[in-house]
Amino acid sequence: MEKRGRLLFLSNRGLLPVKDGHTRRSFSVLKGLAEEWQVHFLSLYETQEEIRAENLQELERICHRVEFIAAPPKSFSCGAILRLLRSLISREAYTVWRHYSKPFLQRADELISSGVFDLVHCDILPISYTVKDARNIFRSVTDHDVSYLKSISLAKKSRNPLLKSFLYFESWKVKRLEREIFRQVDLGIVVSESDRDVLQELCPEGRFLVVENGVELDQFGRSNTPQIANRLLWLGGFGNASNRQAILHFLKKIYPLVKKEVPEVCIDVVGGNLTEELKRLSLADSSIHLVGFVDDPLPYLQRSTVFVAPMLSGGGTKLKVLEAMAAGRAIVCTSVGCEGIGGVDRKHYIVSDDVGGFADAVIALLTDEESRAAIEANARDLASSRYDFDHICGKLNAYYSDNAC
């Protein structure tokens, strides 16, 4: 197939192995773009696993060229402390300093200035420093959530006064970053209409396109694998503060209420970076199964009875919820958990922001097979009709073709 043109794809991580919602979305978008564009993939990397031979080979199979540059270390070190201190006295947000690499910026500048590319797709806000001063090329920046609102949400819930102050200061700087970058670039890519509305109000001059989170639906086809009765599922890594907050809220406040009515209930907790507090909770209650990171969450989705998404903070559309819908699972979530998903409460999932109401919804789905089956079917149908990545990437390719060439 003849390609539409040449596209530079900038990333802050290697995308393989797929470990979380961000990499899953970004890898799917990369594949969708590479079907119609000759893609040069330039990325930071944090671990040797990201540049293992098999991962490089898979990326090279998709892309015309692949380049990696080492990311600044995120672990506790003199360099990390220096970046934090620099962020405190700088107008740039810490999220930018955390991903700042001079070699990465120089290589991006070199490629953009070469004149061989039709457009540059910057896959995440913290590395937008690579495109803000570029000229004579179409530039897009993806904001996976409204980042300044996420910082405010975390600040409100923080009990540490120093951390709370830092997060409020960070939210002010990230808000300025979002206002400025979307005034400069040609396109802001957002994952939901609600995110678009917030950013459009923040930056009226900006142009925004909703490119929803989605799933590769053929990977989540119906299965004959039987469900296991009274089995709940959490899916999401714990390197993310919003995920840590959500699972602890569920296990400490909601899960005991469910167990009181359904004593035989259990929960699989799937996600990397398990915390010591989660391990203590699991030791105290054998019905809490800490699975940790898995390469393929599908078997856990297939055997679960109810999927829980008790999110209290975080923006964007939750990929974990879309994956549960694609797998045809009944879902109980907070309003944050289903934010950005065009479903209907009690038709495609059940929504509750109240501890008791959330527990009641889980209990009802565990004990009412007919209601559960109806929600499962509706969830799968919605995922199929609206959130298949084939459709989503087609929309992005069409926009780029009409506006960047």
Sequence and secondary structure as in RCSB ss.txt:
>XXXX:A:sequence
MEKRGRLLFLSNRGLLPVKDGHTRRSFSVLKGLAEEWQVHFLSLYETQEEIRAENLQELERICHRVEFIAAPPKS
FSCGAILRLLRSLISREAYTVWRHYSKPFLQRADELISSGVFDLVHCDILPISYTVKDARNIFRSVTDHDVSYLK
SISLAKKSRNPLLKSFLYFESWKVKRLEREIFRQVDLGIVVSESDRDVLQELCPEGRFLVVENGVELDQFGRSNT
PQIANRLLWLGGFGNASNRQAILHFLKKIYPLVKKEVPEVCIDVVGGNLTEELKRLSLADSSIHLVGFVDDPLPY
LQRSTVFVAPMLSGGGTKLKVLEAMAAGRAIVCTSVGCEGIGGVDRKHYIVSDDVGGFADAVIALLTDEESRAAI
EANARDLASSRYDFDHICGKLNAYYSDNAC
>XXXX:A:secstr
   S EEEEEESS   S  SHHHHHHHHHHHHHHTTSEEEEEEEE SGGGG HHHHHHHHHHSSEEEEEE    S
SSHHHHHHHHHHHHSSS HHHHTT  HHHHHHHHHHHHTS  SEEEE SGGGGGGTTT  SSEEEEEESS HHHH
HHHHHHH   HHHHHHHHHHHHHHHHHHHHHHHHSSEEEESSHHHHHHHHHH TT  EEE    B GGGG     
   TTEEEEE  TTSHHHHHHHHHIIIIIHHHHHHH TT EEEEE SS  HHHHHHHHH TTEEEEE  S  HHH
HHH SEEEE   S  S  HHHHHHHHTT EEEE TTTTTT    BTTTBEE  SHHHHHHHHHHHHH HHHHHHH
HHHHHHHHHHH BHHHHHHHHHHHHHHHT 
